[in-house]
Amino acid sequence: MSEQDKIQLFENQIIRTVWDEEREEWFFSVVDVCAVLTGSDNPRRYWSDLKRKMKAEGAVQLYENIVQLKMKSSDGKSYKTDAADTEQLLRIIQSIPSPRAEPFKLWLAQVGCERIEETIDPEQAIDRALETYLKKGYDPDWVHQRLLSIRIRNELTEEWQKRGVEKGKEYAILTDEITRTWSGMTTRQYKNLKGLKKENLRDNMSDTELVLTMLAEASTRDISREAKPEGFSASMDIAQQGGEVAGVARKALEARTGKPVITEKNAAQLNSLVVDMLEGASALPDQTESEDTDK
């Protein structure tokens, strides 16, 4: 666990964050977020009362999973304070009865509605992904390539599921092996090279890096379909074979160009999700207040 030297600010109020290297998760000071969203003079007391209320309402699992991490206080010393990851924090925001929390509740409702719509009509998920990438400034040709990589990835995980590989940890280990075999680095090492934390590695790849990633996963998919391995261990061998196909292509290209394929460059999308939400919705409470005044 390493504490970030750079604290996040929202309207000149501190939001302390900690990055968990092992879990690859941002953790946020709950007290700081309560102070931002409620304007309370005593945010610690506010959070203490809210914890009891949430526990009484049945949010026991959330209550028990809140962790205490050391974060710097105003006196420059580090003290343990309640910290929540992004999912936990969004759940806490749902329980804050404050006008400033309302925009995030509306946002969560909208996201939930969109996910239900995407379940009914998966094409909507593709359309939204395309729109999101273009809004972030990605080149349209790269975006279409990225969407193709998502399709190949989905086909690979469907193949793993048929072969008895367990979703979650085993998927991650196989992905790590494919990446290590073709690039020479684990996924975490690759992300470290690009200066990434929670960001998606593929969203920060060059055209060539993305093409080789697709080649590695498509090769693993095709070899698996022919070999029909049973279980995780056998699929690990197939993952190595698929990664080797892309690894050979990488080395051949580097030999021809005299330049490394793997680059430190990233898409520079390094802002924290929760802080982005706070900044993006900061004007909405003012709008609500003006509507109330008009009444």
N, C-alpha and C positions, 0 to 999 in steps of 0.2 A: 504494500500500500504506500503510495507516494503522494504527498500533499502538493498541490499546484501553487506555485509562487504567485501566479496571476489570479486574483479574485475577480468574479464577475460583478458588474454594476448594472443596476436598473434604476433609472431616475435618481442617481446619486446614492442609492442604498446598496449595501454590500450583500451579495449572495455568495457565500463561501462554497467551494467545490473541492472534491477529492476524486482523483482518478484511481480506480482499482485495476492494476495491471493484470492480475490473475483473472478476474471476472470480466475484464474489458467493459467496465461500467462506470459512468459518472455517478457520484453521490453528492447530494445537495443538502445544505443545512436547512432543516425543516423550520427552525425558528426564524431564519432569515427570510424565507419565502412567506411565512405567516406575517412577518413585519411588513413586507412589500404589499401583500394582498389585502391586509386588514387595516394598516396604519395604526395598529395598537401601540400604546405607550409601553406595554409590558408583553411583548410577543412570547416570552418564555411561559408566562402564566397562561396566555391564550392557548398555546400549544398543549400545555398540561391539561387544561380543561377539555380541549378538543379530543385529546387521546382518550380520556375517560368516557366522553360522549360516544366516540366511535367504537370503543370496546363494548359499551352497553348496547349499541345498535347491532352488534354481531360481527364487527370487523376484527375478530380476534387474531386471525392469521396475519393480517397487515400489522397489527399492534405488536405481535411477537417477533416479526421479521425486521422491524426497525433496528438499525445498528447504531452503535455509538463510535464515532471516529474523532480523532484529535484534529481540531481546526484552530487556527490562530484567532485570538480575541483582540479587542481594541487595545489591550495593554501589551500586545506583542507576544504574549505567551500562548501556548497551545493547551486547550482544554477539550475534554470529551464532550461531544454534543450529538444529539439525535440527527441521523442522516438517512436519507431515502434515495433509492434509485429512481429513474424516470417513471417507471410504472407505478411505484408506490406513491410518488409525489403527485401524479395525476389523480390517484384515488383520494389522497388527502385534500386536494383542491376541491374535489366534488363535495366535500363535507364542510367547506368554509362558507358560511352565510354572509357573503360580502359582495357589494356591487362590483368590486374590482375582480372578484373571482368569476363573475358571471360570464365574461367573454370566453374563458377557458372551458366552462361547462357547455356553452353553446358549441364550441369547437369540438369537444369530445362527442357530443350528440351528433354533429355532422359527420365526424369520422366513423362513428358507429353505423350511421345510416348508409354511408358509402360502402362500408364493408359488407353489409347485408345485400346491397344492390349488386356488388361484385360477385357475391355467392350465387345470386340468381342469374346474372349475366357477366361472366368472366371477362368479356371483351371490354367492359368498362374499366377494369383494372389496367388493361394495356393502354387504353386511351388516357387515363389519368397519369400513368407513368410517363408516357410520351410528353404530355403537357408539362409535368413537373420538371423533367430534364431540360426541356426547351426554356422554361422560365429561369432555370439556373444558369442559362447561357451556354449549354453544351451545343456543339456543332450537330446539325440534324443528321448528317451521315453517321457520326459517332453514336447518336441516340438509337438509330435503327440497328446498328451493330450490337449495341448494349441490349436491346430488346431481344435480339436473336440469341445472345448469350444466356438470357434468362430462360428462354424456351429450351435450350440445350441442357441447362442446369436442371430444369424441372424433369426433363426426360431421363436424365441420369439418376436423380433421386427416386423417380418411379421405378427404375430398374433395380436400384438398391433395395427398395421396399419388397419387390418381388423375390429378391434373393435372400430375404430374411435379415437384412441389416436394420438395426434399430435407429429410428429417427432421433436426432439430437447429438449425443456425444459420439456415437459411431459414425454418423454422417460427417461430423467435424473432423474426426481422425482421418477418415478416408480422403476428405478434401485437402487436409494438411499434407497427406502423403503425395497426392497428385501435384500439389503446388511445389513441394520440396523437390520432387523428382524432375520436374521440367525447369524450375527456376533456380534450384540450388538453395532455396530458403523456405522455412516454414511460413505459414500465413502471417504469424505474429512478427517474424523477422522482416517479412516483406512490408508489412504495415509500418514497422518502426523505421525502415529505410525511407519511407515516404512521409514520415512525421505524422502518422495517423493514429487515432485512438479508437473512438466508437464508429468512425466513418467506414463506409463500405469500400473495401479494397478495389473492387472492380470499377467503381465509380471514379476512381483516381488513377486508372490505367490509361496508357497511351493506346492508340489503335493497334499497334503490333503486340503489346502485352495482352490486350483483350483477345486478339485473334488466337494467340498461342494458348491462352486459358481455355478458349472454346475448343481448340483442337485437342487439348489434353482431356477435356471432359467428354467430348464427342467420341474420342478414341476409346476412352474407358467404357462408355456406354455401349459402343459397338462390339468391343471385345467381350464384354460381359454378356451381351445377348447371344453371342456364339458359344462362349465357354460355359455359360449357365452355372456359375459358382454357387455354392451353398454356404450361406452364413458370412459373418464378418471377416474371418481370417482368410478365406478363399478370395473374398472381394478385395482385401488389401493387396494381394498379389496382382490382381487385375488393375487396381488403381496405379500401381507402380508401372505396369506395362503401358497404360494409357498416358501416364506422365512422361514416360521415356520417348514416346512418339513425338510429343511437342518439344521435349528436351533436345532431341536430334535436330529438329527443325530450327530451334533457337541457335544452337551451335553452328549450324550450316550458314544461317543468315549472318551471324556475327563474323564468321570467317570471310564471307563475301564482302561485307561492308566495312569491316575493321572497327565496328562500333558495338558497344553492349546494347542489348535489347532492353534490359531492365533499367529503368530510370528512377531517380529520386523525386521527379516532378509529380505533383498531385494537383487535384482540382481546387485546392485552397478553400474547401468547404469545411472549415474547422470550428465553426461556432457550435456551442452546446445547444441541444434541442430545447431544453426548458427555457434558457435565456432567450433564444430566438422567439419562443412563444410569448414571453413576457414583453419583448420589444415590439413584436408584431401586433399585439393586442392593446398596447399602452394607450392608444387614442380612444378605444372603445368605451371605457368608463366615462370619459368626458362627454362622449356623445349621449350616453344614457342620462347623465346629469342634466344636459341641455334639454333632453326630451321631458324630463321630470319638471324642469323649470317652466317649460311651455304649458304644461298642464296647470 
